[in-house]
Amino acid sequence: MAKKIRQLGATVGKLPVGEKNDITDVAGVRVGHVTIQHELDGDDYACTGVTAILPHGGSLFREKVTAASYVINGFGKTTGLVQVKELGVLESPIMLTNTFSVPAVTQGTLQYMLDTNEEIGDTTGTINIVVGECNDGHLNSIRRCVVCPEDARQAIQNATDQAVEEGAVGAGTGMIAFGYKGGIGSSSRMVVAEEKVYTLGALVLSNFGSKDDFLGANLFTSCKSNENAVEKSEDGSIIIVLATDAPLSDRQLLRVAKRAGIGLGRTGSHFGHGSGDIVIAFSTAHKIPHQTTAVTEMRLQLREDHPIMNELFAAAAEATEEAIYHSLSQAVTTTGRKGRVVHAFPSQGIEE
């Protein structure tokens, strides 16, 4: 079984990690996958999937959470981020998949939300579905559009607060990072202020980077040789999801989301011209009711000038960087269309 990098003797950053060292260390957060991997006719192959991230286990439409999004480089296809930016709330699961499956996953997620919230589009307004993507076309026969709406529903139903399954699973099944098998990775950090512990978790869908760009190679003794790495012509992409239980406004979440780019850069990314590098961040500290007659609302919020904000900035950078390494160390060698093989990252050895 693949190990996380700390099990192999490596550490990233200075802050302590959560119990599971993944995004579900933030209480209430759930993650689910549907993995699609099978032969098609000819030399086509399905090597793709869907991943769902739920901020809590209740109705996300009826109890929204504060959210923000940040585009590091915008060569990507998403749904829902315009409204997240405008209103600062999230009211659906965050769904991840491949580029051509964004419509199917949006439809499946919408249908799930309609089935579980009978008021949507009837006695109240419509709903904003959030979907992000990366291009898995090197391994997956992406033109075959094998992901269907039911796969999105199943990923949501599979969501659990247990340790996140990482690597070549769900939306990460066909993804490649730095020439090796990438995909889903996650990590978490804890920060303390006035005896109150806050947790920040990151989940990434990694599909970017040239083998020659990788800056984390010094962590892995067996990574000195990269003859098994593949090279793709496109720049690739990454979706970064940040969750925290710290009471932050959407503007503060945006500031935290920007620091995820630091962790991404530390691994070797330079946010290439053709990369879709997108961050979605949310806080579980407040549940915002959809229906209320109140004119005003009151919330607790961290002070902008308190040192805790710098700690959260560092947490976002550290958790993002380590999550990317986990997407590599947890993935397995994968065969896809046209008999293409992408090898697992050689992470058996860690330098002292």
N, C-alpha and C positions, 0 to 999 in steps of 0.2 A: 504493500500500500504506500502511495506517495506521501511524503512528509512535508509539513510546512517548514519554512526555512529556519525557524527557531528550534525545531526538533533536530535540525542538522547543524546547529551551533552558531547560526548567524543572527544578528540583531539589526534592526533598522530604527534609527532615531533614539530618543532618550525617554520618551513617555511610556508608562506601563500599558500593557495590553489588557483587554477584557478576558473573561474566563474562556471563551471559545475563540477569541481573536478573530471575530468576524462581525458583520453588520448586525446579526441577531443578538449581539451583546446589548444593543439598545432595546430596552424592554418593550415588548409588543410587536417589534418588527418581525416580519415573516418573509421567507423566500421559498419559491417553488419553481421546479423545472419540468419541462417536457423535452426529452431527447429523441430526435428522429435520425436514425442511422440504419439504412438498408439499401440494397441494390435496386436499381431501376433497370429498364431495358437498355441494351447496348452497353456502352461504357459510362452511362450516367449513374449517379449515386446520390442518394439523399444523405446529407451530413450537416444537419442543422437543428434548430429547435427554438424553444421559447423559455424565457425566464421572467418570473413575476416577483416584484418586490412590493409588499404591503406594509404601510406604516403602522397599522394596528389590525386587530382581528374583528373589529366591528364594521359597520357600514361607513365606508369612506366618503360616500356622498352625503350622508346625514351628519357625519362628524368629520369634517375636513381638517387638514393640518396645514400649518404655515410652511411655505415652500418658496424656492427660488431656482432659477436656472442661469447658467453662465456658458456662453459659447466661446471656447478657446480658439478653435478654428471651425468655420461653419460649412465644411464640405460634407454635409450629412443630411439625412432625411428623417424628420421626426414629426410627431403630431402632438399638439397640446401645449407646447412651450410658450406660445404667444400669450395665452390666457394665464398661465402660471406667472409669467413676467408681469402682466398687467394687474392681477388681483392678489398675487402672493399667497395663493392657496393651492393645495392638491386635493382632488376629490375622486381619484381613481387609483388603482394599482399602477405602478411604474412597470411597463412591459418592455422587454428587450427581445430582439429577433434579428433575422437577416434583412438586407435592404429591400428585397422585393416582397417580403412578407409583412411589411408594415400595414398595408390595407387589411389583410386577413386577420392579423392580430388585433388591430383596432376594432374590426367588426366583431370578433369573438369577445373581446373585453367589453365592448358596448352591450352586446347581448346579455352577457353575464350581469352587468350592472342593471340593465333593464329588468331582468328576471328577478333580481334580489331587491329592487327598489321600485315598486309599482308606481310611485308618484312622478318619476322622471319623465318629462315630456308630456305629462297629462295635467296634474294639479300643480306642478311647479315647472321650473325651466329645464333645459337640456343639460347634458353632462360633458365635461372636458376629459377626454381620454388621452393619456400620455404614453407614447411609444417611442423608443429609440432603436437604432440599428447600427450594425456594421456589415461589411460585405464579406461573406464567406465563400465567394465564388471559386476560389482556388480548389477547395475540396468538395464543395457542395454544388450540385447541378442547379444553380440558382434560378435558371430560366424555367425550370419545371414547377416552381412555386408549390412545393409539397406541403408547406405549412397551411393548415386550415383553421377556420375560426374556433373549432372545438379544441384545438391544441392550446389556444390562449385560455379558454375556460378551464381546461385541465391543469394548466400551470398554476392558475390562481387557486384551484381546489387543492393542489399538492403543497401549497405554501405552508411552512412550519417554522416555529421559532427555534428549532434544533440547529445544530452546527450546519453551516452552509456547505453543500456539495460543490466542489470547485473543479476547475480544469475544463476538460472536453465534455461538458454537460450543458443541457438547455441551449440557450442562445449561443453559448461558447463552443458547441460541438465542432463546428468547422472553422474556427478562428485561428489565426497565426500571429505570433508576436516575436519579433527579432529573429525570424527565420525558423522558429521552433513552434511546437504546439502551444497555443495560448487559450484564451477563453475566459471563464469565470474565475475571479479571485476576490478575496475579501480579507479585511483586517479591521482592528479596532484599537482605540486609544482611550485612556481615562485621564481626566483632569480634575483637580480639586480646588475648590475655593470656599473658604470659611466652613470647612468640614463637610461641605456638600460635594459629592462625587458626580461628575457628568461624564457620559460616554459618547464618543463619536465613532461611527463605523463607516467603512467604505466598501462598496462592491463595484468591481470593474468588469467590463466586457472588453478584453484586450485583443486588438487585431491590427497592430501597427509595428513599425520599426524594422530597420535593416539589421542584419546580423552584425554588421560592422559598427552600428551605432550604439550597441548595448553597453551601458556603463556599469551594470551590475555584475559583470563577469568576474570581478575580483572576489565576489562572494562564493563562487563555485569553482573548486579546483579543477574539475573535469570539463570546464567550459573553455579551456584554453584552445582546444581544437573545435572548429565549427564547420568541418567538412560536411556534416549531415544537415546543415541549415539550408533552407530553401530561400530563394530570392524572388520577391514579387515585384511587378513593375509599378503598381500603385502604392500610394503612401500609406494607406490603411487608416484605421480609426480606433477610437476608444470612447465608450460611454462610462462615466464615473457617477455613481450614486452615493451621496453622503446622507447619513441619518444621524441625528443626535437627540438626546433628551434635554439638552440645554435650552432654556427659554430664550429664543432668539426671534427677532422680527424678520420679515422677508428680506429687508435690506441688509441686516446682519448676516443672514444666511448667504446672501449674495457675496458678501465679503469673505466668508469662510470658503465658499465654493471656488473663488478665484485662487485660493491657496492650494487647491488640488492640482493645479497646473505646475506647482513647484515639485510635488512628488512625481508627477508624470515626467517632467524635465530631468529629474535626477536619474531616471532609468535610462535616458538616452534619447528621448523624443525631442524633436525640434519643431513640433506642430507643423508638419509638412503642408505644402500647398494643397494637396488633395486629401487631407485628413479631416475627418469629422470628429473633433475632440470636444465633447459636450459634458457638462456637469449638471446634475439635478440634485438639489439638496432640500431636506425637509427636517422639521423639528416635531417631535412627538409631545412636547411639553404642554401644548394647548390643543384641545379639540374644539373646532369652531362649528357650532350648530348651523345646519342649513336653514332650519325654520326657527325664527324667534321674533317676538314683537318688540324687543328692546331696541331703544334708539342708540344706546352706547354699550360698550363692553370694556371690561377691565382685564389687563394681563400683567403678569410679572415679566420683566425683561432684564437681561444682564446689562449692566452699565458699559457703555462703549469704552470708557477709559480705564476700566478695571483690568489688571494683568491677566484675568481669565481669558480675555479675548485673544491675547497673544498665544496663550496655551492652546486654544481651539484652532488658531491658525496653524500652529505646529502640528496639532493632531491631524488636521486634514491633509497636510503634506506627507506626514509619516505614514498614515493609514493608507493613503493612495499608493505610495511607493511600494509598501509591503504587499498590498493587495495585488499589484501587478506581478510581483515576484511569485506570489502564490498561484496566480493564473498560469504561470509557467511550470512551477515545481509540482503542481498537482495534476497537470495534464498528462495524457498518455499518447504514445505513438498512434497516429490515426491514418487510415487509408480512405481515400475519397474517389472522386470521379477521375476517369481516364487512368486509373491505377496509381494516382499520385499518392505519395506517402509524406507525411510531415512528422518528423521525429519528436519524441518527448525531449524536453530540456534536460541536458546532462547535469542533474543537480545532486548526484550521489555524494559528492564531497564538498565540504565547506572549509575554506581556509581559516586558520586560527587568527 
